[in-house]
C-alpha cells in the first residue's frame, strides 16, 4: 500500500510540467497564508491577553483564500472552489476596516457654533 502510494507520487513528480509546478506553488503558498492567519490571531490575542482578530488576519484570509481558490479553479476541483467562497466575507471585513479608517469628523456639542 505504501509502495503503491510512493510509486504514484514518484510518477506524478516525474511528469509534472513547469506550469503545473507554478500552480502547485501558488496553491501551497495560498494554503500557508490561509493557515498563517491563525498564528497571527493567536499571537495578537496572547499579546492582548484577550481574544481579538487583528486586521492582518483578514489580509491573510483574503489573499490566501484567493490563491487557493485560483488553484481550485485551475484544477477544476469543486470542493476547493466552494471551500474558498469565504473570500467574499473576508473582503467585506476589509472594506469595513478601510471605511472606518477614513477621515474622522470632530463631534461638537449641539449648542456651539463653528468658528
MODELLER restraints for C-alpha pairs under 7 A, 6 or more apart:
rsr = mdl.restraints
at = mdl.atoms
rsr.add(forms.Gaussian(group=physical.xy_distance, feature=features.Distance(at['CA:23:A'], at['CA:71:A']), mean=6.27, stdev=0.5))
rsr.add(forms.Gaussian(group=physical.xy_distance, feature=features.Distance(at['CA:26:A'], at['CA:67:A']), mean=6.36, stdev=0.5))
rsr.add(forms.Gaussian(group=physical.xy_distance, feature=features.Distance(at['CA:26:A'], at['CA:71:A']), mean=6.87, stdev=0.5))
rsr.add(forms.Gaussian(group=physical.xy_distance, feature=features.Distance(at['CA:27:A'], at['CA:67:A']), mean=6.12, stdev=0.5))
rsr.add(forms.Gaussian(group=physical.xy_distance, feature=features.Distance(at['CA:27:A'], at['CA:68:A']), mean=5.08, stdev=0.5))
rsr.add(forms.Gaussian(group=physical.xy_distance, feature=features.Distance(at['CA:27:A'], at['CA:71:A']), mean=5.20, stdev=0.5))
rsr.add(forms.Gaussian(group=physical.xy_distance, feature=features.Distance(at['CA:30:A'], at['CA:64:A']), mean=4.17, stdev=0.5))
rsr.add(forms.Gaussian(group=physical.xy_distance, feature=features.Distance(at['CA:30:A'], at['CA:65:A']), mean=6.61, stdev=0.5))
rsr.add(forms.Gaussian(group=physical.xy_distance, feature=features.Distance(at['CA:30:A'], at['CA:67:A']), mean=4.80, stdev=0.5))
rsr.add(forms.Gaussian(group=physical.xy_distance, feature=features.Distance(at['CA:30:A'], at['CA:68:A']), mean=5.14, stdev=0.5))
rsr.add(forms.Gaussian(group=physical.xy_distance, feature=features.Distance(at['CA:31:A'], at['CA:64:A']), mean=6.16, stdev=0.5))
rsr.add(forms.Gaussian(group=physical.xy_distance, feature=features.Distance(at['CA:31:A'], at['CA:68:A']), mean=6.27, stdev=0.5))
rsr.add(forms.Gaussian(group=physical.xy_distance, feature=features.Distance(at['CA:33:A'], at['CA:60:A']), mean=5.57, stdev=0.5))
rsr.add(forms.Gaussian(group=physical.xy_distance, feature=features.Distance(at['CA:33:A'], at['CA:64:A']), mean=4.94, stdev=0.5))
rsr.add(forms.Gaussian(group=physical.xy_distance, feature=features.Distance(at['CA:34:A'], at['CA:60:A']), mean=5.86, stdev=0.5))
rsr.add(forms.Gaussian(group=physical.xy_distance, feature=features.Distance(at['CA:34:A'], at['CA:61:A']), mean=5.38, stdev=0.5))
rsr.add(forms.Gaussian(group=physical.xy_distance, feature=features.Distance(at['CA:34:A'], at['CA:64:A']), mean=4.64, stdev=0.5))
rsr.add(forms.Gaussian(group=physical.xy_distance, feature=features.Distance(at['CA:34:A'], at['CA:65:A']), mean=6.38, stdev=0.5))
rsr.add(forms.Gaussian(group=physical.xy_distance, feature=features.Distance(at['CA:37:A'], at['CA:57:A']), mean=4.95, stdev=0.5))
rsr.add(forms.Gaussian(group=physical.xy_distance, feature=features.Distance(at['CA:37:A'], at['CA:60:A']), mean=5.37, stdev=0.5))
rsr.add(forms.Gaussian(group=physical.xy_distance, feature=features.Distance(at['CA:37:A'], at['CA:61:A']), mean=6.35, stdev=0.5))
rsr.add(forms.Gaussian(group=physical.xy_distance, feature=features.Distance(at['CA:40:A'], at['CA:57:A']), mean=6.16, stdev=0.5))
rsr.add(forms.Gaussian(group=physical.xy_distance, feature=features.Distance(at['CA:41:A'], at['CA:52:A']), mean=6.87, stdev=0.5))
rsr.add(forms.Gaussian(group=physical.xy_distance, feature=features.Distance(at['CA:41:A'], at['CA:53:A']), mean=5.62, stdev=0.5))
rsr.add(forms.Gaussian(group=physical.xy_distance, feature=features.Distance(at['CA:41:A'], at['CA:54:A']), mean=6.36, stdev=0.5))
rsr.add(forms.Gaussian(group=physical.xy_distance, feature=features.Distance(at['CA:41:A'], at['CA:57:A']), mean=6.21, stdev=0.5))
rsr.add(forms.Gaussian(group=physical.xy_distance, feature=features.Distance(at['CA:44:A'], at['CA:52:A']), mean=6.79, stdev=0.5))
rsr.add(forms.Gaussian(group=physical.xy_distance, feature=features.Distance(at['CA:44:A'], at['CA:54:A']), mean=6.79, stdev=0.5))
rsr.add(forms.Gaussian(group=physical.xy_distance, feature=features.Distance(at['CA:45:A'], at['CA:51:A']), mean=4.86, stdev=0.5))
rsr.add(forms.Gaussian(group=physical.xy_distance, feature=features.Distance(at['CA:45:A'], at['CA:52:A']), mean=5.33, stdev=0.5))
rsr.add(forms.Gaussian(group=physical.xy_distance, feature=features.Distance(at['CA:58:A'], at['CA:90:A']), mean=5.70, stdev=0.5))
rsr.add(forms.Gaussian(group=physical.xy_distance, feature=features.Distance(at['CA:58:A'], at['CA:94:A']), mean=6.47, stdev=0.5))
rsr.add(forms.Gaussian(group=physical.xy_distance, feature=features.Distance(at['CA:61:A'], at['CA:90:A']), mean=6.33, stdev=0.5))
rsr.add(forms.Gaussian(group=physical.xy_distance, feature=features.Distance(at['CA:62:A'], at['CA:87:A']), mean=5.28, stdev=0.5))
rsr.add(forms.Gaussian(group=physical.xy_distance, feature=features.Distance(at['CA:62:A'], at['CA:90:A']), mean=5.35, stdev=0.5))
rsr.add(forms.Gaussian(group=physical.xy_distance, feature=features.Distance(at['CA:62:A'], at['CA:91:A']), mean=6.21, stdev=0.5))
rsr.add(forms.Gaussian(group=physical.xy_distance, feature=features.Distance(at['CA:65:A'], at['CA:84:A']), mean=5.61, stdev=0.5))
rsr.add(forms.Gaussian(group=physical.xy_distance, feature=features.Distance(at['CA:65:A'], at['CA:87:A']), mean=5.74, stdev=0.5))
rsr.add(forms.Gaussian(group=physical.xy_distance, feature=features.Distance(at['CA:66:A'], at['CA:87:A']), mean=6.61, stdev=0.5))
rsr.add(forms.Gaussian(group=physical.xy_distance, feature=features.Distance(at['CA:69:A'], at['CA:80:A']), mean=6.54, stdev=0.5))
rsr.add(forms.Gaussian(group=physical.xy_distance, feature=features.Distance(at['CA:69:A'], at['CA:81:A']), mean=5.24, stdev=0.5))
rsr.add(forms.Gaussian(group=physical.xy_distance, feature=features.Distance(at['CA:69:A'], at['CA:84:A']), mean=5.64, stdev=0.5))
rsr.add(forms.Gaussian(group=physical.xy_distance, feature=features.Distance(at['CA:72:A'], at['CA:80:A']), mean=5.09, stdev=0.5))
rsr.add(forms.Gaussian(group=physical.xy_distance, feature=features.Distance(at['CA:72:A'], at['CA:81:A']), mean=5.20, stdev=0.5))
rsr.add(forms.Gaussian(group=physical.xy_distance, feature=features.Distance(at['CA:73:A'], at['CA:81:A']), mean=6.29, stdev=0.5))
